[in-house]
Amino acid sequence: MVSQILAREISQMEADLCSAFADPNRILILYALDEKPLNVGELSLELQIPQSTTSRHLKVLKDRGLVTTVRQGTSIQYHLSDHRLIEALDILRSVLRDRIAHRASLMDEADA
C-alpha cells in the first residue's frame, strides 16, 4: 500500500513539473535562461513578452523549482536550476519532430 501511495505522490510531482511546460512562453524562458542568467526586463526584451507576463511565468517556474534567483543589487537574476531540463525539452522536441515526420509520411501515402 505504501508503494502505491508513494507512486501516486511521485506522479503528482511529475504532473506539477510538466504543468510548468504547458505554456510556450515558459519554454522560451527556459531556453533563454539556458544561454545565460537574465533579469525580468532582459527576458521581456529578448522574448518580446510584456514584463508583467514574464514575471508571472517566472513565478510559476520558480514555484516548480525550475529556476532560481540571485539578487544583484536592486535586480534579480534568474538562472536555470538544472540544465537537464533543456535535455528533457530537447527530447520532447525530438519526439514531436518524429510525430510530424510520421504524419507527413501518412499524407504522402494518402496522396500516392
C-alpha positions as CSV (number, residue, x, y, z in Angstrom):
1,M,0.0,0.0,0.0
2,V,2.8,2.4,0.8
3,S,4.4,1.9,-2.6
4,Q,1.1,2.8,-4.3
5,I,0.8,6.0,-2.2
6,L,4.4,6.8,-3.0
7,A,3.8,6.2,-6.7
8,R,0.8,8.5,-6.6
9,E,2.7,11.2,-4.9
10,I,5.6,10.9,-7.4
11,S,3.1,11.0,-10.3
12,Q,1.6,14.2,-8.8
13,M,5.1,15.8,-8.6
14,E,5.7,14.8,-12.2
15,A,2.4,16.3,-13.3
16,D,3.3,19.5,-11.4
17,L,6.6,19.7,-13.1
18,C,5.1,19.0,-16.6
19,S,2.4,21.7,-16.0
20,A,5.3,24.2,-16.0
21,F,5.9,23.3,-19.6
22,A,2.2,23.9,-20.5
23,D,2.8,27.5,-21.7
24,P,5.1,28.1,-24.7
25,N,6.4,31.3,-23.1
26,R,7.7,29.4,-20.2
27,I,9.5,27.0,-22.5
28,L,11.0,30.0,-24.3
29,I,12.1,31.5,-20.9
30,L,13.8,28.2,-20.0
31,Y,15.7,28.1,-23.3
32,A,16.8,31.7,-22.8
33,L,18.0,31.1,-19.3
34,D,19.9,28.1,-20.5
35,E,22.1,30.5,-22.5
36,K,22.7,33.0,-19.6
37,P,21.1,34.3,-16.4
38,L,18.8,37.2,-17.1
39,N,16.5,39.6,-15.1
40,V,12.8,40.1,-15.9
41,G,13.5,43.2,-18.1
42,E,16.1,41.4,-20.1
43,L,13.9,38.4,-20.6
44,S,11.0,40.5,-21.6
45,L,13.0,42.4,-24.2
46,E,14.7,39.2,-25.6
47,L,11.4,37.3,-25.9
48,Q,9.2,40.3,-26.7
49,I,6.8,39.4,-23.9
50,P,5.4,42.1,-21.6
51,Q,7.2,42.3,-18.2
52,S,4.1,41.5,-16.2
53,T,3.6,38.3,-18.3
54,T,7.2,37.4,-17.9
55,S,7.1,37.9,-14.2
56,R,4.0,35.7,-13.9
57,H,5.7,32.9,-15.8
58,L,8.9,33.2,-13.8
59,K,6.9,32.8,-10.6
60,V,5.4,29.6,-11.9
61,L,8.9,28.3,-12.9
62,K,10.3,29.4,-9.6
63,D,7.5,27.8,-7.6
64,R,8.1,24.5,-9.5
65,G,11.9,24.7,-8.8
66,L,12.9,25.1,-12.4
67,V,14.6,28.5,-12.0
68,T,16.5,30.0,-9.1
69,T,17.2,33.7,-8.3
70,V,20.2,35.6,-7.3
71,R,19.9,39.3,-6.2
72,Q,22.3,41.6,-8.0
73,G,21.8,44.9,-6.2
74,T,18.3,46.0,-7.0
75,S,17.9,43.5,-9.8
76,I,17.1,39.8,-9.5
77,Q,18.8,37.5,-12.0
78,Y,17.0,34.3,-12.9
79,H,19.0,31.1,-13.5
80,L,18.0,27.7,-14.9
81,S,18.1,25.4,-11.8
82,D,19.1,22.3,-13.7
83,H,20.4,22.1,-17.3
84,R,18.9,18.6,-17.7
85,L,15.6,20.4,-18.1
86,I,16.8,21.6,-21.5
87,E,17.8,18.0,-22.4
88,A,14.3,16.9,-21.5
89,L,12.8,19.6,-23.6
90,D,15.1,18.7,-26.5
91,I,13.9,15.0,-26.2
92,L,10.3,16.2,-26.3
93,R,11.2,18.2,-29.4
94,S,12.7,15.2,-31.0
95,V,9.6,13.1,-30.3
96,L,7.5,15.9,-31.8
97,R,9.7,16.1,-34.9
98,D,9.3,12.3,-35.3
99,R,5.5,12.6,-34.9
100,I,5.4,15.4,-37.5
101,A,7.5,13.3,-39.9
102,H,5.2,10.3,-39.4
103,R,2.1,12.4,-40.2
104,A,3.8,13.8,-43.2
105,S,4.6,10.3,-44.5
106,L,0.9,9.3,-43.9
107,M,0.0,12.3,-46.1
108,D,2.4,11.2,-48.8
109,E,0.9,7.7,-48.7
110,A,-2.6,9.1,-49.0
111,D,-1.6,11.2,-52.0
112,A,0.0,8.3,-53.8
